[in-house]
Amino acid sequence: MINYSEYIILTVSDNDKIINIIKESFKDEVQSYLIIPAAISGDVFDIIEDQKPDIILLDIDYGDDTKGLDLLMDLRGFELSMEIPVLVMSSNNKDIERAVMFGAGDFLRVPFDRLELTVRVKSLLSLFKLIEGITGQAEDLARQSSELEKKNTQLEIEKNKTDELLQNILPYEIAEQLKNKGQVKAKKYRMVTIMFTDFKDFTKISSELEPEVIIKELGVYFKKFDEITENHFIEKIKTIGDAYMCVGGLPLRNKSNPIDIVLAAMEIQQFMKDYNALRKAKGHTVWELRLGIHTGKVVAGVIGTKKFAYDIWGDAVNTASRLETAGEPGKINISGETYEYIKDYFICTYRGKIPAKNKGEIDMYFVEGLKNKYREDDDPIKPNEKFQEKLAEF
């Protein structure tokens, strides 16, 4: 039974009504919960450092303004708060999807009632403590295994199952670190390349199809995306709804990640083109894909309350998401930063400085294909031996 008497709840919102509802919800348990309010633009990080809250309730409901989401990303990248569970509150489903993608542990749709609020908060706190307990138990099991020779065979079987499960959830290197050390420290990466994809008009398309059909179709696309990215040593981070997110250059660092990601992006869009031709011939709805790529710095680590998840945070993640939003169906939209790394090998068309939400104007380019001297059989997406030799130098 968890002792709630020392739980501190940091409530971040500029909406006095929400603050009051939260305080009112826990008024009968004032000895168990301490509610600390803070404004979105206030000294949130100072409060975290001073008070060390057990959970953060974050209001991200700001219409077209994404300062709540931006704060969430900052919280996930801040060393003292990256492991604190965050429950977001919003009336906007798209904002909720993005919040989950950016590391929120749970969410509440506004308006919400007091009972749902208290249940969600207590559940998130319980699950977070449960994960800590499971990690501790794994360490105890490793110490005890040497003393239980008679159960070695069964323990080995169970260990293999655990390893397989971890490796299905986490990158191999991260799973090994978690298994051997019981924890994974967050790491900073100076140069990775992030790719976001999103289907055009997915909400409209999904409203016209049965749920089983939607799941089946997404499965076809995402399975192929997985195959392509794995072939280019790219780490899939997550899928949320119809969005797919992956990154090159971690957990194993390399300098070829901008090229790896662009090669994968070309294969993905070629697959979309070929598959859509088959769908169109059968009279089926065509799904079009936007794709955005950016190269920059991130922080990566393992988080989660309901399950372990390997995730990344940083301004580069937000920029890559904006590149996807500003892209066009069937195209590969890259930032100026990514362009500088790949310009010697790929034909790119400069789009100019394109406005991006909360990012100002960003230099953007469309990737058209490999340069002629690096193509195999004049195929714009198929690299020749000369290109492979160049890539090997990285």
C-alpha positions in Angstrom: 0.0 0.0 0.0 1.5 3.3 -1.1 1.8 6.0 1.6 0.4 9.2 0.0 1.3 11.5 2.9 4.3 13.0 1.3 3.2 13.5 -2.3 3.7 16.9 -3.9 1.7 17.8 -6.9 3.0 20.6 -9.1 0.1 22.1 -11.1 1.2 24.3 -14.0 -1.5 26.4 -15.5 -2.5 30.0 -16.2 -6.2 29.0 -15.8 -7.3 29.9 -12.2 -10.4 27.7 -12.7 -8.4 24.6 -13.4 -6.1 25.4 -10.4 -9.1 25.7 -8.1 -10.7 22.5 -9.4 -7.5 20.6 -8.6 -7.2 22.1 -5.1 -10.9 21.4 -4.5 -10.5 17.8 -5.6 -7.9 17.1 -3.0 -9.2 19.3 -0.2 -10.3 16.3 1.9 -6.8 14.8 1.6 -4.7 17.9 2.5 -2.6 15.7 4.8 -1.8 13.4 1.9 -1.2 15.8 -1.0 0.4 19.2 -1.3 -0.8 21.2 -4.3 1.8 23.7 -5.6 0.5 26.0 -8.4 2.7 27.6 -11.0 2.2 29.7 -14.1 3.3 28.4 -17.5 5.7 31.3 -17.9 6.7 31.2 -14.2 9.6 29.8 -12.3 8.6 26.2 -12.9 12.1 24.8 -12.9 13.1 26.6 -9.7 10.1 25.1 -8.0 11.0 21.6 -9.3 14.6 22.1 -7.9 13.3 23.4 -4.6 10.2 21.2 -4.0 11.1 18.0 -5.9 7.4 17.2 -6.9 6.3 13.6 -7.3 4.0 14.5 -10.3 3.4 17.4 -12.6 -0.1 18.4 -13.9 0.4 20.5 -17.0 -2.3 22.5 -18.7 -1.5 22.7 -22.5 -4.8 24.2 -23.6 -3.8 27.4 -25.3 -5.5 27.4 -28.7 -2.9 28.0 -31.5 -0.2 28.8 -28.9 2.0 25.8 -28.1 3.8 27.2 -25.1 2.3 24.4 -23.0 3.7 21.7 -25.3 7.0 23.6 -25.5 7.2 23.6 -21.7 6.5 19.8 -21.7 9.5 19.3 -24.1 11.7 21.4 -21.8 10.5 19.4 -18.8 11.4 16.1 -20.5 14.9 17.5 -21.4 15.6 18.9 -17.9 17.7 16.6 -15.8 15.7 17.1 -12.5 12.3 16.6 -14.2 12.8 14.1 -17.0 11.8 11.2 -14.7 8.9 12.9 -13.0 5.5 11.7 -14.5 3.6 14.4 -16.3 -0.2 14.4 -16.7 -1.3 16.8 -19.4 -4.7 18.5 -19.6 -6.3 19.7 -22.9 -9.5 19.8 -24.9 -7.5 19.4 -28.1 -7.0 15.8 -29.3 -4.1 16.7 -31.6 -2.3 18.5 -28.7 -2.9 15.4 -26.6 -1.4 13.2 -29.3 1.7 15.4 -29.5 2.0 15.6 -25.8 2.1 11.8 -25.5 4.6 11.7 -28.3 6.7 14.3 -26.4 6.8 12.2 -23.2 3.5 12.8 -21.2 2.7 9.8 -19.0 -1.1 10.3 -19.1 -3.7 12.9 -20.0 -7.1 14.4 -19.0 -9.5 15.8 -21.6 -10.9 19.2 -20.5 -13.4 19.6 -19.0 -12.9 16.8 -16.5 -14.6 15.9 -13.2 -12.9 15.7 -9.8 -13.2 11.9 -9.5 -11.5 11.3 -12.8 -8.7 13.7 -11.8 -8.0 12.0 -8.5 -8.1 8.5 -10.0 -5.7 9.5 -12.8 -3.3 11.2 -10.5 -3.2 8.3 -8.0 -3.0 5.7 -10.8 0.0 7.5 -12.4 1.8 7.8 -9.1 1.2 4.2 -8.3 2.4 3.0 -11.7 5.5 5.1 -11.4 6.4 3.6 -8.1 5.6 0.2 -9.4 8.1 0.6 -12.2 10.7 1.6 -9.7 9.9 -1.5 -7.6 10.1 -3.8 -10.7 13.6 -2.4 -11.5 14.7 -3.0 -7.9 13.3 -6.5 -8.0 15.2 -7.2 -11.2 18.5 -6.3 -9.4 17.6 -8.5 -6.5 16.9 -11.4 -8.8 20.3 -11.0 -10.5 22.0 -11.2 -7.1 20.0 -14.2 -6.0 20.4 -16.2 -9.2 24.0 -17.3 -8.3 22.7 -18.9 -5.1 19.9 -20.9 -6.8 21.8 -23.5 -8.8 18.9 -25.9 -8.8 16.7 -23.4 -10.6 19.3 -22.3 -13.1 17.5 -23.8 -16.1 14.1 -22.3 -15.3 15.7 -19.0 -14.5 17.6 -19.0 -17.8 14.3 -19.5 -19.6 12.6 -16.7 -17.8 15.7 -14.5 -18.3 15.5 -15.1 -22.1 11.9 -14.2 -22.1 12.6 -11.0 -20.2 15.5 -10.1 -22.6 13.3 -10.7 -25.6 10.6 -8.5 -24.2 13.1 -5.7 -23.4 14.6 -5.9 -26.8 11.2 -5.7 -28.4 10.6 -2.5 -26.4 14.0 -0.9 -26.3 17.1 -0.7 -28.6 19.5 -3.7 -28.0 22.2 -1.6 -26.4 19.7 0.1 -24.0 18.1 -3.2 -23.1 21.5 -4.6 -22.2 22.3 -1.6 -20.1 19.0 -1.8 -18.2 19.4 -5.5 -17.7 23.0 -5.3 -16.5 22.9 -2.1 -14.4 19.2 -1.8 -13.5 19.0 1.7 -14.9 19.7 3.7 -18.0 21.2 7.2 -17.7 20.0 9.8 -20.1 22.5 10.8 -22.8 23.1 13.9 -24.8 23.7 13.5 -28.6 25.2 16.4 -30.5 24.2 15.2 -34.0 21.2 13.0 -34.8 18.7 13.2 -37.6 15.0 12.9 -36.8 12.2 12.0 -39.2 8.5 12.5 -38.7 5.8 11.1 -41.1 2.1 11.8 -41.1 -0.7 10.9 -43.5 -2.6 13.7 -45.2 -6.3 14.0 -44.3 -6.0 10.9 -42.0 -9.0 12.1 -39.9 -11.2 12.3 -42.9 -10.0 8.9 -44.3 -10.4 7.2 -41.0 -13.9 8.5 -40.6 -14.9 6.7 -43.7 -13.4 3.3 -42.7 -14.1 0.6 -40.2 -11.7 0.5 -37.2 -10.4 -2.9 -38.3 -9.6 -1.6 -41.7 -7.8 1.4 -40.4 -5.6 -0.8 -38.1 -4.9 -3.2 -40.9 -3.9 -0.4 -43.3 -1.7 1.3 -40.7 -0.1 -2.0 -40.0 0.9 -2.4 -43.7 2.5 1.0 -43.9 4.3 0.9 -40.5 5.6 -2.6 -41.1 7.2 -1.5 -44.3 8.5 1.7 -42.7 10.1 -0.5 -40.0 11.8 -2.8 -42.6 13.2 0.2 -44.4 14.5 2.1 -41.4 16.1 -1.1 -39.9 18.0 -1.6 -43.1 19.5 1.9 -42.6 20.4 1.5 -38.9 17.7 3.9 -37.9 15.9 3.6 -34.5 12.2 3.7 -34.5 11.0 5.8 -31.5 7.2 5.5 -31.6 4.0 5.7 -33.5 1.1 7.9 -32.3 -2.1 7.6 -34.3 -1.0 8.0 -37.9 2.3 9.6 -37.0 5.7 7.7 -37.3 8.8 9.0 -35.6 12.4 7.6 -36.0 15.9 8.8 -35.6 19.4 8.1 -36.9 22.6 8.4 -34.9 21.6 6.8 -31.7 21.9 4.9 -29.4 25.1 4.1 -31.4 26.6 7.4 -32.6 27.6 7.8 -36.2 28.2 10.6 -38.7 26.2 9.1 -41.6 22.8 9.5 -40.0 21.6 12.5 -42.2 22.4 10.4 -45.3 20.9 7.2 -43.7 17.6 9.0 -42.9 17.3 10.6 -46.4 18.0 7.2 -48.1 15.2 5.7 -46.0 12.9 8.6 -46.7 13.3 8.1 -50.4 12.5 4.4 -50.1 9.5 5.2 -48.0 8.0 7.7 -50.5 8.8 5.3 -53.4 6.9 2.5 -51.5 4.0 4.9 -51.0 4.0 5.7 -54.7 4.0 2.1 -55.7 1.5 0.9 -53.2 -0.9 3.8 -54.0 -0.7 2.8 -57.7 -2.0 -0.6 -56.7 -4.7 0.8 -54.5 -5.8 3.2 -57.1 -6.0 0.4 -59.7 -8.4 -1.4 -57.3 -10.5 1.7 -56.7 -9.3 2.0 -53.1 -8.6 5.3 -51.2 -5.1 6.6 -51.8 -3.1 7.5 -48.6 -0.6 10.3 -49.1 2.4 10.9 -46.8 4.1 14.1 -45.6 7.6 13.6 -44.4 9.9 16.0 -42.5 13.6 15.7 -41.5 15.9 17.7 -39.3 19.4 17.3 -37.9 20.3 18.6 -34.4 20.9 17.9 -30.7 18.7 15.8 -28.5 18.7 14.1 -25.1 17.8 10.4 -25.1 16.8 8.0 -22.3 14.3 5.5 -20.9 11.0 6.8 -19.4 7.6 5.4 -18.7 5.1 4.5 -16.0 3.0 1.9 -17.6 5.9 0.5 -19.6 9.5 1.3 -20.4 10.0 3.5 -23.5 13.1 4.8 -25.2 12.5 8.4 -26.1 14.2 11.6 -27.2 13.7 15.3 -26.3 15.0 18.6 -27.4 14.3 21.5 -29.7 15.4 19.4 -32.7 12.5 17.1 -32.2 10.0 20.0 -32.3 11.8 21.4 -35.4 11.5 18.0 -37.2 7.8 17.9 -36.4 7.4 21.4 -37.9 9.3 20.2 -41.0 6.7 17.4 -41.5 3.8 19.8 -41.0 5.3 22.2 -43.6 5.9 19.5 -46.1 3.9 18.3 -49.1 2.5 14.9 -49.8 4.9 12.6 -51.7 7.8 15.0 -50.9 10.9 14.8 -48.6 11.1 18.1 -46.7 14.4 18.7 -45.0 15.9 21.6 -43.0 18.9 23.7 -43.9 20.9 21.9 -41.2 20.2 18.5 -42.8 20.9 19.9 -46.3 24.4 20.9 -45.3 25.2 17.3 -44.5 23.8 15.7 -47.7 24.1 18.4 -50.4 27.2 16.7 -52.0 25.3 13.5 -52.6 21.6 14.5 -53.3 19.8 16.8 -55.7 17.8 19.2 -53.6 15.4 22.1 -54.5 15.5 25.1 -52.2 12.0 26.1 -51.1 13.1 29.3 -49.4 12.5 30.4 -45.8 9.2 28.8 -44.8 7.3 30.0 -41.7 7.0 27.3 -39.1 4.8 27.5 -36.0 6.7 29.0 -33.1 10.0 28.5 -34.9 10.1 31.6 -37.2 11.3 31.1 -40.7 13.2 27.9 -41.5 15.3 27.2 -44.6 13.6 24.2 -46.3 14.6 21.9 -49.2 12.9 19.1 -51.1 15.1 16.1 -51.8 14.7 15.1 -55.4 17.0 12.1 -55.5 20.7 11.0 -55.7 23.0 13.0 -57.9 23.6 11.4 -61.3 27.1 10.2 -60.5 25.9 8.3 -57.4 22.9 6.6 -59.1 22.7 2.9 -60.1 21.1 2.4 -63.5 19.8 6.1 -63.4 17.5 5.2 -60.5 17.3 8.4 -58.4 16.8 6.4 -55.1 19.3 3.5 -55.8 22.9 4.3 -54.7 25.7 2.9 -56.8 29.1 1.4 -55.8 30.8 4.8 -55.8 28.2 6.1 -53.3 28.6 3.1 -51.1 32.3 3.7 -51.0 31.7 7.3 -49.9 29.2 6.2 -47.3 31.7 3.7 -45.9 34.1 6.6 -45.2 31.7 7.8 -42.5 
